[in-house]
Amino acid sequence: MKKIIGLLSFFALMLLVACASQTMTATTYNDADVGQALIVRMGRIESARPIKISARPSGFGSMAGAAAGGVVGSEIGRGNGSVLGSIAGAVVGGVGGTLLEKDLNTVDGQELTVRLEDNSLISVAQEISKDTGPLSPGETVRVLSSSRGKTRVTR
């Protein structure tokens, strides 16, 4: 039974890691973005404010945590104690899985205010790239906008 609990816990953890958000930096493109023409405008960063970006919860963290907690909790006691342990384990595991998924899917970002060459201002929120680091006020940047309304700011 301990092997089954270990395997279920391992699979629950793998499921949570698989739920981790994809990167949302200005230098990372997904397959739908490749080959799409972007409008390029030049500008200068007026301000850069740190933010946290949180992906919508998928529910996988809750489900995986509840399943693992239920299995582990069922090992407590016999008869009704096992049932109660299962229920308590599922509740605690579900809450823990939800919190872990939220933590895995939250990244550091910046809200950038950019003054474009036509003197207009725009604001863009995006993840900070681990490769290039944060953008700073005063930097000259390229503002790339897609026809779908997505915009990113790059050096």
GUVEX-836881 format. One record per residue (C-alpha): residue in one letter; x, y, z; residue number from 1. Coordinates in nm, 3 decimals. Example, Ala and Ser with C-alpha at 12.3 -4.5 7.8 and 13.67 -1.06 7.14 Angstrom:
+------+---------+---------+---------+-----+
: type :       u :       v :       w : seq :
+------+---------+---------+---------+-----+
:    A :   1.230 :  -0.450 :   0.780 :   1 :
:    S :   1.367 :  -0.106 :   0.714 :   2 :
+------+---------+---------+---------+-----+
This chain:
+------+---------+---------+---------+-----+
: type :       u :       v :       w : seq :
+------+---------+---------+---------+-----+
:    M :   0.000 :   0.000 :   0.000 :   1 :
:    K :   0.290 :   0.236 :   0.071 :   2 :
:    K :   0.410 :   0.188 :  -0.287 :   3 :
:    I :   0.066 :   0.288 :  -0.419 :   4 :
:    I :   0.063 :   0.598 :  -0.199 :   5 :
:    G :   0.412 :   0.689 :  -0.315 :   6 :
:    L :   0.319 :   0.644 :  -0.680 :   7 :
:    L :  -0.001 :   0.845 :  -0.646 :   8 :
:    S :   0.185 :   1.123 :  -0.466 :   9 :
:    F :   0.453 :   1.122 :  -0.738 :  10 :
:    F :   0.191 :   1.144 :  -1.016 :  11 :
:    A :   0.007 :   1.422 :  -0.833 :  12 :
:    L :   0.330 :   1.620 :  -0.807 :  13 :
:    M :   0.406 :   1.564 :  -1.177 :  14 :
:    L :   0.057 :   1.684 :  -1.263 :  15 :
:    L :   0.108 :   2.001 :  -1.062 :  16 :
:    V :   0.444 :   2.070 :  -1.227 :  17 :
:    A :   0.284 :   2.017 :  -1.568 :  18 :
:    C :   0.025 :   2.281 :  -1.474 :  19 :
:    A :   0.295 :   2.545 :  -1.429 :  20 :
:    S :   0.233 :   2.843 :  -1.653 :  21 :
:    Q :   0.414 :   2.890 :  -1.979 :  22 :
:    T :   0.648 :   3.184 :  -1.999 :  23 :
:    M :   0.490 :   3.514 :  -2.106 :  24 :
:    T :   0.800 :   3.723 :  -2.176 :  25 :
:    A :   0.849 :   3.964 :  -2.465 :  26 :
:    T :   1.113 :   3.734 :  -2.614 :  27 :
:    T :   0.913 :   3.409 :  -2.609 :  28 :
:    Y :   0.671 :   3.328 :  -2.889 :  29 :
:    N :   0.418 :   3.045 :  -2.903 :  30 :
:    D :   0.337 :   2.859 :  -3.224 :  31 :
:    A :   0.035 :   3.082 :  -3.301 :  32 :
:    D :   0.260 :   3.392 :  -3.296 :  33 :
:    V :   0.522 :   3.258 :  -3.538 :  34 :
:    G :   0.486 :   3.391 :  -3.891 :  35 :
:    Q :   0.239 :   3.664 :  -3.792 :  36 :
:    A :   0.317 :   4.016 :  -3.909 :  37 :
:    L :   0.353 :   4.263 :  -3.622 :  38 :
:    I :   0.327 :   4.641 :  -3.629 :  39 :
:    V :   0.650 :   4.788 :  -3.492 :  40 :
:    R :   0.659 :   5.128 :  -3.321 :  41 :
:    M :   0.949 :   5.286 :  -3.141 :  42 :
:    G :   0.923 :   5.448 :  -2.800 :  43 :
:    R :   1.089 :   5.530 :  -2.470 :  44 :
:    I :   0.994 :   5.383 :  -2.135 :  45 :
:    E :   0.844 :   5.650 :  -1.909 :  46 :
:    S :   0.791 :   5.423 :  -1.607 :  47 :
:    A :   0.830 :   5.060 :  -1.507 :  48 :
:    R :   0.641 :   4.922 :  -1.210 :  49 :
:    P :   0.688 :   4.570 :  -1.068 :  50 :
:    I :   0.377 :   4.348 :  -1.074 :  51 :
:    K :   0.283 :   3.983 :  -1.019 :  52 :
:    I :   0.119 :   3.797 :  -1.307 :  53 :
:    S :  -0.103 :   3.507 :  -1.211 :  54 :
:    A :  -0.243 :   3.260 :  -1.462 :  55 :
:    R :  -0.604 :   3.145 :  -1.424 :  56 :
:    P :  -0.624 :   2.834 :  -1.208 :  57 :
:    S :  -0.685 :   2.518 :  -1.410 :  58 :
:    G :  -0.825 :   2.314 :  -1.121 :  59 :
:    F :  -0.565 :   2.042 :  -1.171 :  60 :
:    G :  -0.384 :   2.145 :  -0.852 :  61 :
:    S :  -0.702 :   2.104 :  -0.648 :  62 :
:    M :  -0.789 :   1.771 :  -0.808 :  63 :
:    A :  -0.440 :   1.626 :  -0.778 :  64 :
:    G :  -0.403 :   1.746 :  -0.419 :  65 :
:    A :  -0.745 :   1.610 :  -0.321 :  66 :
:    A :  -0.673 :   1.273 :  -0.480 :  67 :
:    A :  -0.335 :   1.239 :  -0.313 :  68 :
:    G :  -0.470 :   1.364 :   0.020 :  69 :
:    G :  -0.763 :   1.124 :   0.004 :  70 :
:    V :  -0.536 :   0.826 :  -0.058 :  71 :
:    V :  -0.295 :   0.924 :   0.218 :  72 :
:    G :  -0.581 :   1.005 :   0.457 :  73 :
:    S :  -0.745 :   0.665 :   0.396 :  74 :
:    E :  -0.444 :   0.501 :   0.559 :  75 :
:    I :  -0.543 :   0.656 :   0.892 :  76 :
:    G :  -0.748 :   0.426 :   1.112 :  77 :
:    R :  -0.986 :   0.147 :   1.015 :  78 :
:    G :  -1.351 :   0.147 :   0.915 :  79 :
:    N :  -1.509 :   0.487 :   0.982 :  80 :
:    G :  -1.170 :   0.630 :   1.081 :  81 :
:    S :  -1.040 :   0.542 :   0.737 :  82 :
:    V :  -1.338 :   0.715 :   0.570 :  83 :
:    L :  -1.299 :   1.025 :   0.786 :  84 :
:    G :  -0.924 :   1.028 :   0.722 :  85 :
:    S :  -0.993 :   1.004 :   0.349 :  86 :
:    I :  -1.234 :   1.297 :   0.360 :  87 :
:    A :  -1.002 :   1.513 :   0.573 :  88 :
:    G :  -0.704 :   1.421 :   0.355 :  89 :
:    A :  -0.896 :   1.513 :   0.038 :  90 :
:    V :  -0.996 :   1.852 :   0.181 :  91 :
:    V :  -0.646 :   1.935 :   0.307 :  92 :
:    G :  -0.486 :   1.802 :  -0.013 :  93 :
:    G :  -0.727 :   2.002 :  -0.231 :  94 :
:    V :  -0.650 :   2.327 :  -0.050 :  95 :
:    G :  -0.276 :   2.255 :  -0.059 :  96 :
:    G :  -0.291 :   2.169 :  -0.429 :  97 :
:    T :  -0.476 :   2.491 :  -0.505 :  98 :
:    L :  -0.217 :   2.699 :  -0.319 :  99 :
:    L :   0.073 :   2.515 :  -0.485 : 100 :
:    E :  -0.078 :   2.561 :  -0.833 : 101 :
:    K :  -0.127 :   2.933 :  -0.766 : 102 :
:    D :   0.235 :   2.967 :  -0.651 : 103 :
:    L :   0.367 :   2.775 :  -0.954 : 104 :
:    N :   0.160 :   2.990 :  -1.191 : 105 :
:    T :   0.259 :   3.333 :  -1.054 : 106 :
:    V :   0.552 :   3.513 :  -1.216 : 107 :
:    D :   0.727 :   3.849 :  -1.177 : 108 :
:    G :   0.630 :   4.110 :  -1.432 : 109 :
:    Q :   0.636 :   4.480 :  -1.512 : 110 :
:    E :   0.373 :   4.733 :  -1.603 : 111 :
:    L :   0.550 :   4.948 :  -1.859 : 112 :
:    T :   0.435 :   5.295 :  -1.961 : 113 :
:    V :   0.585 :   5.379 :  -2.301 : 114 :
:    R :   0.585 :   5.714 :  -2.480 : 115 :
:    L :   0.564 :   5.641 :  -2.852 : 116 :
:    E :   0.725 :   5.853 :  -3.124 : 117 :
:    D :   0.391 :   6.027 :  -3.192 : 118 :
:    N :   0.399 :   6.139 :  -2.824 : 119 :
:    S :   0.108 :   5.912 :  -2.722 : 120 :
:    L :   0.135 :   5.693 :  -2.412 : 121 :
:    I :   0.056 :   5.323 :  -2.384 : 122 :
:    S :   0.080 :   5.080 :  -2.093 : 123 :
:    V :   0.175 :   4.713 :  -2.133 : 124 :
:    A :   0.198 :   4.443 :  -1.865 : 125 :
:    Q :   0.439 :   4.158 :  -1.935 : 126 :
:    E :   0.656 :   3.900 :  -1.761 : 127 :
:    I :   1.019 :   3.990 :  -1.688 : 128 :
:    S :   1.251 :   3.781 :  -1.903 : 129 :
:    K :   1.503 :   3.579 :  -1.704 : 130 :
:    D :   1.744 :   3.616 :  -1.998 : 131 :
:    T :   1.733 :   3.993 :  -2.051 : 132 :
:    G :   1.605 :   4.119 :  -1.715 : 133 :
:    P :   1.368 :   4.406 :  -1.644 : 134 :
:    L :   1.327 :   4.710 :  -1.867 : 135 :
:    S :   1.410 :   5.051 :  -1.717 : 136 :
:    P :   1.277 :   5.406 :  -1.753 : 137 :
:    G :   1.461 :   5.597 :  -2.024 : 138 :
:    E :   1.533 :   5.291 :  -2.240 : 139 :
:    T :   1.449 :   5.310 :  -2.610 : 140 :
:    V :   1.228 :   5.013 :  -2.696 : 141 :
:    R :   1.035 :   4.850 :  -2.977 : 142 :
:    V :   0.662 :   4.805 :  -2.924 : 143 :
:    L :   0.534 :   4.506 :  -3.121 : 144 :
:    S :   0.157 :   4.479 :  -3.172 : 145 :
:    S :  -0.034 :   4.196 :  -3.338 : 146 :
:    S :  -0.362 :   4.218 :  -3.526 : 147 :
:    R :  -0.517 :   4.018 :  -3.237 : 148 :
:    G :  -0.440 :   4.305 :  -2.998 : 149 :
:    K :  -0.142 :   4.149 :  -2.820 : 150 :
:    T :   0.145 :   4.389 :  -2.754 : 151 :
:    R :   0.494 :   4.330 :  -2.622 : 152 :
:    V :   0.783 :   4.563 :  -2.545 : 153 :
:    T :   1.142 :   4.465 :  -2.632 : 154 :
:    R :   1.485 :   4.621 :  -2.638 : 155 :
+------+---------+---------+---------+-----+
